[in-house]
């Protein structure tokens, strides 16, 4: 029965961004902020009109973020408002008239950011530090993303959700309660983000054996994690965090622009320069010399205003390689955190059981937007290798025996930005995926504690 | 988010991106699966150049469609694919051409980005409604001929009903809807099932509200009449052979005013086609609302519990030093 082969839905709800899509696609269908805008007070006819207006103004001005929803934005807003005023007027003798439908008056994602600019809606982020804080908001966020954006009937699809490492099992149970009791979803699988990032690295030609052992360096907007994974299980006690991530790099660039007195030093410009021009240099001293000798290394970034009438030229200089350098030499921007990333990776692996360390060194996988800098992987590999080789040399001297050596390999691939989502898509498109999901029948039989364990699955090919 | 939008946002977004990138002379290659309600799936992909399979023609995109409803839809079109596809193409203003149907899909059209406009993208995102509107349009034309016949016969109060029942099965387990044309109305009967016992209860409350609100409010008298039963209504009792306990039949009666012009006709059809999804969506929303109330209740109970403290036993007999240590006498 071909119609039963509905693709599984893969949802990766992160602290900052949510990635939604269907298994089998190579990139998520939607990437938008994990934000929800809910009403603060009773709506009246006049105030809804102002919301409408600000909506249309905003969607025109903020074109690069919401262009795709331009039409849908305005229609959904008007649709909703007209029906809201309608229902309060006519249905006064009904339950719905008495209670109102505030619980359905909300927006998520980019639409939420727009809506929150008016007085009527207040914005909140239901996920903090990777974990769900507000289940009410999260349930409605899911409701909207499933029905409005993905247009799926949850009863017909299996779902693959992600969770951060060290997520308490109670949170998993909450997720199961929502997905099975509210949505009656056909099947549910909850995977750890780091494991999915490992699975995503299989798309790299460097990877040959498709194992689920490796060290994942996950660097998003807020924080960078180093997570060791052995045979699909996270070694929780060894996880380490670096308080340096995408936002710090942007701030660092902004600071440099300000110090130099550039014409435009907004966060948006800094962000654009980070994404367009930054790369990792093998040696900063040499790189400084190169810049001084060769003027062509300096770049220029053009800032245009909305109507493209005025142009500002922003010079881009040393920050091209200095900004990503804060991962390797944190002292240039932070005064309290001073451990370079390669050292931290080495420390993490050394705090793991000795049997898996070789595998962990052998497969260091990058994931997240802040690992996208050119040559980031190469530099990391070289630095970790230097640390490891120095230690081996030292122990060889002390013991007088010859070591077999450790092979350090950093894997970077094209799907790095949404690696977690891509890994989920890769796993969920296999035929066996459904058999690994917990079904609604299982849930009814055993209760929410069933999701405390999921069997790992490995796609051996 | 009271209503579900009619259009598929993802088709809209994907085509918009493709068009924008194409106009900026940086075309992207797309190969995406998109789904819709009721086992509908689309595949948007860039066309390979005929004869040279490795090369892609970035200016052309294929949109393939498949759904559970296709088989029964074909039946209503006398199993004539060309009849159905020419209908769909005409609904899309004949701007697109048919392409060799992709494997495991039912219907494929070719989109040329050179001539694609914003309005077309909106129409393409409504393709599911356009396709499923075929039996409705058939029923409406049947109504027109029956109506003309009644007018001709000049018999007072005569009502003719077509013997043809359009049956569309868009979900497994015989869930679907029936359309019957008469000389003064078109009847649409939904057969829906609930997976969960709780949903069934919610569903009944909802349908009751649908029926009652029309009775109670004069202002919405122009809406279609709604009836509900657990037994198949008489109109379709012949064609429904087997019924289960969990079958629910919801009848909508569309009067001529609901398809008086093209715009209203489209809106009525779109609303009717979305009914099942809307219905089940709202059952889920109500459950979510109940959950949030329950969480709130648990939260207040926890507050009360945290405030409660066990009274400390009076320790009047024991002397204490100034720093709080107990004095022990030997």
Interface residues (C-beta under 8 A of the other chain):
Chain A: X1 X2 X3 X4 X6 X7 X22 X24 X25 X26 X29 X30 X67 X68 X69 X71 X72 X75 X76 X79 X80 X83 X84 X90 X91 X93 X94 X95 X96 X101 X103 X104 X105 X106 X107 X135 X136 X139 X140 X143 X144 X147 X148 X149 X150 X151 X152 X153 X154 X155 X156 X157 X177 X178 X181 X182 X183 X184 X440
Chain B: X1 X2 X3 X4 X5 X7 X8 X9 X10 X12 X13 X14 X16 X17 X20 X31 X32 X33 X34 X35 X36 X37 X38 X39 X41 X66 X67 X68 X104 X122 X172 X195 X196 X199 X209 X213 X216 X217 X219 X220 X277 X280 X281 X284 X285 X287 X288 X289 X291 X292 X295
